[in-house]
C-alpha cells in the first residue's frame, strides 16, 4: 500500500520502522531537513522537506492517491488539519495522533465530523496500560482480548518462584487450570514454548486465560497479590493526567509530584481528591519526606528516561512493591529491565501497534474479500511476539476441521476461541467456526489474515 507519514519524531520513527517491515511504500514529510535525511538513510522511504499541512506538499507526496495518511506531528491541531486536507485531496484513509486530554471526550465527534478514520492517543494508551498493571500488580504487562473475556499478561519468574522447574505440559493437570503459557523470553531468546518446556529462573513468561482463572492459578501457586492502595505518580504530563483520572474513582490514595507550579495548580483543580506536591522528585529527601516508604506503587512518567529510571530504582530500594516507569528510548529499555523495575511503559510502541493493526486490516480488505480480519494486536516478549485476535469469516478454508488435522505454522499457538460469548481453550478435536474470534500468539510477524496461520 501507499502510505504517507507526516512527522518524524519518536513516535513517527517507530511507526515508519514498523510500516516498512510490513512491506508498504512509505513517503515521509517533515519540516526538519536533517530528520528527513536521517529517515531516508535509515529506511527504504521517500522523504519530502515541507509543511505537512500544505496542499502543495501533500500533492508532491501523492496524498491524493495514497491508501493511508498518518499524521504524528508534535501539535494535535496540525495533525487534525493534515488529515482533513488529505481526505479532501482523496486519501482513502487518515490517521491522526491526538494527545491533549481536553480532546479525549470528543474523539468520536472528530472522527465523524472531520472524516478522520482513526485517532491514536499514545499517552492515553500508556496510562491505560499502567492502570491495568496497578489493578493486577503481579503482572509486568497486561492486555485484554474479546472485550476483557481473555487476558494476556507477562510475569517475571524470579528467584524461588513456585513455577521454576515445572514442565508446561504438566501445569493443566497439576493445578486444574486453563492458563496457557504462550511465550517465553529468557535473556535475548524468545520462544513459543511446547509442552516439554521447563520454566527457568529469569524467564519472562506470557500467559493467557480469563482474569478469574489467572487469579485462581496464582492462589493455587501460593502467590497472593497485595492490593495496591497508595500510589505515587511522578510527573504531571498528559500520561499522568490520564492515569490519575483512570484511578480517581477506584478508591486509591494518589499523590502526584510535579516541579512546575502552574501544572501543579492545574492538577489540583483537575483532581481535588489527589494530593499534589510541587517539588523535584529527583530529590530523595523529598520522596522520603512525602512517604515513599509507605507507598504501594510508584509510577514515573516524566519526559526524562534517565530521571524515571533513577527515581524508580530509589523507590524499589525503599521497598515499594510495584514500580512502573515510562521509558521511551530503546537504549534505556535493557537498563530499566536490569534495575528491577517491574514494568516499562513505552507509548510509541503502543501507538505503532494500534496503527499496524489498522493498516493490516486495510491491506487485507484491499487485496481480497476475506472476512477473517484482525480485531486486536498486542506485542509481547520485548516486541518479538505478536498476540492477535481474528474474526473467523465464512471463507476461512479450515472451518469445521479438527485442529489436529490443521497444518499450522511453527512458532504459533492458538490460545483461545471465543464463541457466543464463551471462551474455549482449544485441543485436537476443537474446530474453528464462522463467527468465532480466535486468539493467535506467534513469533511469525506481519500476519494480516487468519489464513496466514496455515503452513
Secondary structure, DSSP 4 states (H G I P E B T S, - for coil): -EEEEE--SHHHHHHHHHHHHTT-EEEEEES-HHHHHHHHHHSS-EEEES-TT-HHHHHHTTGGG-SEEEE--S-HHHHHHHHHHHHHHT-SEEEEE---GGGGGGHHHHHHHH--SEEE-HHHHHHHHHHHHHHTTT-SEEEEEGGGTEEEEEEE--TT-TTTT-BHHHHHHHHT---EEEEEEETTEEE---TT-B--TT-EEEEEE-HHHHHHHHHHHT--PPPP-EEEEE--SHHHHHHHHHHTTTT-EEEEEES-HHHHHHHHHH-TTSEEEES-TT-HHHHHHTTGGG-SEEEE--S-HHHHHHHHHHHHHTT-SEEEEE---HHHHHHHHHTT-SEEE-HHHHHHHHHHHHHHHHHHHHH------EEEEEEETTTTEEEEEEE--TT-TTBT--GGGS-BPSSEEEEEEEETTEEE---TT--B-TT-EEEEEESS----SGGGGB-
